């Protein structure tokens, strides 16, 4: 892909050149105040307006999803994605484009199937959870025990669970902030271990998703080397509903679960990094992250092709300005967000000595819909500076809110090192309709939403890169993330 | 299933008994005029109001889809459906419940897969068209030639098509009247033959569907014993879009198509018939039809579990009245609508001598959403009588419109014999999101819509069953349907 491969892209580039040239005299002026104003518009608000009409981020997602496709950790698809990313960053004008080594786990799905076998016959649409062990040939067959939580299976105890297949039926609530996912997902992570400890022979869960399609949602389950586990799969939501109704009407119900998934040896893989070098303070870094890997069922358009499109195009926009940003804007496309976060850990480990020069980090990993809120976590006294930068997002419908930012999953280790975090909260109302399913494909991309978030990232990155002073460090007591447990480098 | 297996059903039956008892003196009074009025409401408008609050039709769909599931012609699932139907009709108070013999074709899907193999690798989600031949082991691989119509492939000619895989990319437009389907479906029926005649090695079509899910839409293709054919499959819509984009960007594109489908020997199967016997003219018949078979991918909830629910529950409502209808209301659950209409042909052949005593026929085979129009085709002079009956549907939002009825697919042979047809046009805006896919499952049922259509069928059936005089015959020149070609018995 060249930087100008489509008509839309070419029109856009012409617009960047014209608009930037018109305001060239003031682009790159320090600070966030009145000095930036010229012709009644700051360079950041012009940047925002250009990004809003561009389809550059969408074109990046198209290229990644069409030309690479599924790219789970350790796969040939991920290798192809690394090649794609190196080529794309170079073609789009990035400097210091490189692959940085990451060791990743390698798990393969194989063939899989499931069916209610008694008292009626019904094929079930399911997908192994990422990291599940496979079944013996012919699968495991057992009576189903339905529960609503991890606590409920513990309460049932060994007598009720041994020899059976445990069915965790936990609905995912639809919410703009995506909070339904966090509330439901615990059974995906820990359900197999908890059931195995009580002698179960297998686990199925209701997909952690808000749709009604017969397309199961996969996702990582925990796998501890020395603890018992069992084969585990997610049922598509309609199949989960069917199983529930059959159990209500006809208990006992038996099902067969046949999973061909397996673990292979770890693979030497890579994060891909590229930079828009800063003109004034090139060693100070504003990090824009997304993850390059995807699950295997779809082509990873919303998770996280969208994020790749957002950060690559936002940084490219900064690189297209007549004057580069003062600090370096570094794009990091992380390996293996989905299966254990080894990309984020490897980056933090390799760049630990630079932690103090990472002025802030933002990750785009929340899909394709518009942003509605900006959150910050850094030195409390730097909040006002972020609020000033955020003023240029007001017209996008993005409000600066008081809550602490969390930071994307890949940024956890940087957060632990005190690097300030900025979150653009995106509308997640429909995100969990497609997340981790075969339906996560390019047609689900909303170009307007993607352009709006790209505009936000461009404005924020430009603002932080050109900020007088910095954003401090995250206070010690706030460095530990809560969403995914303790952060280890 | 008993007739009162759920709380909703039980409440409903109590309501029928109470309401019917209150108006018992006038239920069954002849004619459609003022004689039916009592307490300000006709028996038909009471019937309508009771049906509207009932969930009986939905419960029938649940039972069929949960307890039988997929039931394509010739399969064990269809055998189970016949047993289910005989039991259900008996339990719900029908008389003369019987299976009537039908010989059906037997085609099985087997394992299937597809992928773009050059210049990139992308798995494709596809489903063999019903009736396709299988591929050799390893499948067929070829360069793809994309066309927009049957005429376009003819125009390309043998030199451009021989040895290639033809891709028919015809979008299906969303429309309330479902007309987008009829406009797009020709390539499904005839595409393989047309491509085979020019030396193609395989065919893929864009699914005839309006959704964006990675769930392909199957459906019948034509198969003439003495004409060449090739393996043919439908791509899910997102996969069809992907293939189109890849061809635009990277022609030539090659794909592999591996279909394990095969033809087996014909099977002796059955229509299932049951009656609410008429009290006054039992040999005169109002036929309510739906089809009992489904495609194999889903559980046939909207196609045509919904129709089964509508006609069985509507007739059951008539049977629950203190006075039975004057004429017999006969429910016919047809075998094999999907794969060649042999159920409808067998019924017409077996009941040919009774054609003159079939006063009218209605089929429910348009899903789960509300009706909006009523159409009639019979003696022109009988139109006014139908309009009178239709007056009771006005409050349901169903208007009597002037266009001729067509009659459901299974009714074509009866139409050819002159039996008057009545159509309830249902809102098909979302029907082709699910039709013939794995997504056609119980959760797609809209209980309110189903109840409204059930109310309409009950009112119409009661009106015709109790009509003074009849609806005549369809004029000779209007007996031939147009949708599926000439009708043969």
Interface residues (C-beta under 8 A of the other chain):
Chain A: X62 X66 X67 X68 X69 X70 X77 X120 X121 X122 X123 X125 X212 X213 X214 X215 X237 X238 X241 X242 X245 X246 X249 X298 X299 X437 X438 X439 X441 X442 X443 X444
Chain B: X62 X66 X67 X68 X69 X70 X77 X120 X121 X122 X123 X125 X212 X213 X214 X215 X237 X238 X241 X242 X245 X246 X249 X298 X299 X438 X439 X441 X442 X443 X444
